[in-house]
Amino acid sequence: MIPVRLCKLALIAAAALFFTLVAFGNITDYDSNWQFVQHVLSMDTTFPNSAIHWRAVTSPTLQHAGYVAIIAWEVVVSLLLWVGAALLLARIAAPDFDGAKPVAIAGLTLGLLLYAVGFVAIGGEWFAMWQSQIWNGQQKAFDFIGMLGVILLVALLPDSRSKSG
């Protein structure tokens, strides 16, 4: 049973590392992904005759606020996942291993929501990111949703030795 628990722990730690690196990159190289957020929100590379350009956010202040919110979300997810991994490690051999999962599950759920709601629903549909040949991050968002979804499913599997669920 310990190898299964180690698998869950390793996958959660991998997700924690992923979000840590994403947040670190966005903080230390703010301009790289800022360009992405700015173009998606301003809708300046979507179909020119689209009737939905009224949705565009062109205020740099609001664009920066949106980007800072994304980075803050990434940091929160990263912290939740690291704390969740530590809690799981502390109970790796304990009968209540499943009782240590909620923090990690919250982190994985918030990570999925960032990409599913933030990038696919809001960025992809509301701001029509799918129309852009240059600033379309939907495929990467789906890649991350897939990765995080698999990790969440594995993490949610009940432990046969756990007393709580």
PLY file of the C-alpha trace (Angstrom):
ply
format ascii 1.0
element vertex 165
property float x
property float y
property float z
element edge 164
property int vertex1
property int vertex2
end_header
0.00 0.00 0.00
2.89 2.38 0.65
3.88 2.39 -3.07
0.35 3.52 -4.01
0.51 6.25 -1.41
3.94 7.29 -2.67
2.51 7.47 -6.18
-0.22 9.85 -5.00
2.28 11.90 -3.05
4.70 12.09 -6.00
1.98 13.20 -8.41
0.77 15.90 -6.03
4.36 17.08 -5.48
4.82 17.16 -9.27
1.75 19.38 -9.60
3.10 21.58 -6.78
6.41 21.90 -8.60
4.60 22.72 -11.84
2.59 25.55 -10.26
5.66 26.80 -8.40
7.61 27.05 -11.65
4.69 28.68 -13.48
4.23 31.30 -10.75
8.00 31.83 -10.43
8.30 32.33 -14.18
5.43 34.80 -14.26
6.89 36.76 -11.36
10.52 36.80 -12.51
9.74 37.22 -16.23
6.55 39.23 -15.91
6.64 40.61 -19.45
6.63 37.29 -21.32
3.19 36.11 -20.27
2.00 39.67 -19.74
2.08 40.02 -23.53
-0.18 36.97 -23.80
-2.69 38.26 -21.24
-2.68 41.75 -22.74
-3.41 40.50 -26.28
-6.09 38.02 -25.17
-7.91 40.65 -23.10
-7.64 43.35 -25.76
-8.84 40.87 -28.43
-6.55 42.60 -30.92
-5.70 39.42 -32.83
-9.21 37.94 -33.06
-11.24 38.01 -36.28
-11.39 41.67 -37.33
-15.09 41.62 -38.22
-16.18 39.80 -35.07
-19.26 41.29 -33.42
-17.95 40.55 -29.93
-15.13 43.09 -29.74
-17.20 45.02 -27.22
-15.99 42.42 -24.69
-12.38 43.56 -25.01
-10.59 44.93 -21.96
-8.14 47.54 -23.17
-7.36 49.32 -19.92
-3.75 48.49 -18.97
-4.71 48.81 -15.30
-7.43 46.18 -15.63
-5.17 43.98 -17.76
-2.42 44.11 -15.12
-4.98 43.42 -12.40
-6.13 40.34 -14.30
-2.58 39.10 -14.75
-1.71 39.71 -11.09
-4.87 37.78 -10.12
-3.71 34.84 -12.28
-0.27 34.90 -10.66
-1.77 35.11 -7.17
-4.03 32.15 -8.01
-0.97 30.16 -9.15
0.86 30.98 -5.91
-2.12 29.89 -3.80
-2.42 26.63 -5.75
1.30 26.02 -5.36
1.16 26.59 -1.60
-1.89 24.37 -1.16
-0.24 21.57 -3.11
3.04 21.78 -1.17
1.18 21.82 2.15
-1.00 18.96 0.92
2.08 16.96 -0.10
3.66 17.57 3.31
0.49 16.43 5.08
0.38 13.27 2.97
4.05 12.58 3.62
3.47 12.95 7.35
0.74 10.29 7.17
2.33 8.02 4.56
2.17 5.00 6.87
-0.77 6.08 9.02
-4.19 4.43 8.90
-5.85 7.82 8.19
-3.86 8.64 5.03
-7.04 9.69 3.20
-7.70 12.21 5.96
-4.63 14.14 4.81
-5.94 14.63 1.26
-8.31 17.65 1.51
-5.65 20.36 1.19
-4.07 18.70 -1.85
-7.52 18.08 -3.36
-8.34 21.78 -2.88
-5.09 22.76 -4.60
-5.70 20.42 -7.54
-9.28 21.64 -7.87
-8.23 25.29 -7.86
-5.53 24.48 -10.42
-8.08 22.82 -12.69
-10.42 25.77 -12.27
-7.69 28.22 -13.27
-7.28 26.52 -16.63
-10.88 25.38 -17.21
-12.57 28.62 -16.16
-9.79 31.17 -16.60
-8.21 30.02 -19.83
-10.83 27.88 -21.60
-14.12 29.54 -20.61
-13.11 33.16 -20.04
-10.03 33.48 -22.24
-11.09 31.00 -24.90
-14.77 31.77 -25.20
-15.49 35.17 -23.68
-12.39 36.82 -25.14
-12.43 34.54 -28.22
-8.85 33.43 -27.77
-9.64 30.55 -30.13
-9.84 33.08 -32.99
-6.23 34.19 -32.55
-3.50 32.57 -34.62
-0.84 34.08 -32.34
-2.21 34.30 -28.79
-4.19 31.09 -28.46
-3.38 29.19 -25.27
-6.33 26.81 -25.35
-4.34 23.71 -26.28
-1.87 24.28 -23.44
-4.79 24.87 -21.07
-6.31 21.55 -22.14
-2.92 19.87 -21.66
-2.75 21.21 -18.11
-6.40 20.27 -17.45
-5.61 16.73 -18.57
-2.52 16.46 -16.39
-4.21 17.93 -13.32
-7.38 15.93 -13.91
-5.48 12.65 -13.95
-3.62 13.60 -10.77
-6.88 14.60 -9.09
-8.52 11.30 -10.05
-5.58 9.31 -8.71
-5.55 11.37 -5.52
-9.29 10.86 -5.02
-9.04 7.08 -5.21
-9.76 5.79 -1.71
-6.98 4.14 0.21
-7.98 0.60 1.12
-6.34 0.94 4.55
-7.67 4.40 5.39
-10.24 4.87 8.10
-11.47 8.23 6.78
-12.42 9.16 3.31
0 1
1 2
2 3
3 4
4 5
5 6
6 7
7 8
8 9
9 10
10 11
11 12
12 13
13 14
14 15
15 16
16 17
17 18
18 19
19 20
20 21
21 22
22 23
23 24
24 25
25 26
26 27
27 28
28 29
29 30
30 31
31 32
32 33
33 34
34 35
35 36
36 37
37 38
38 39
39 40
40 41
41 42
42 43
43 44
44 45
45 46
46 47
47 48
48 49
49 50
50 51
51 52
52 53
53 54
54 55
55 56
56 57
57 58
58 59
59 60
60 61
61 62
62 63
63 64
64 65
65 66
66 67
67 68
68 69
69 70
70 71
71 72
72 73
73 74
74 75
75 76
76 77
77 78
78 79
79 80
80 81
81 82
82 83
83 84
84 85
85 86
86 87
87 88
88 89
89 90
90 91
91 92
92 93
93 94
94 95
95 96
96 97
97 98
98 99
99 100
100 101
101 102
102 103
103 104
104 105
105 106
106 107
107 108
108 109
109 110
110 111
111 112
112 113
113 114
114 115
115 116
116 117
117 118
118 119
119 120
120 121
121 122
122 123
123 124
124 125
125 126
126 127
127 128
128 129
129 130
130 131
131 132
132 133
133 134
134 135
135 136
136 137
137 138
138 139
139 140
140 141
141 142
142 143
143 144
144 145
145 146
146 147
147 148
148 149
149 150
150 151
151 152
152 153
153 154
154 155
155 156
156 157
157 158
158 159
159 160
160 161
161 162
162 163
163 164
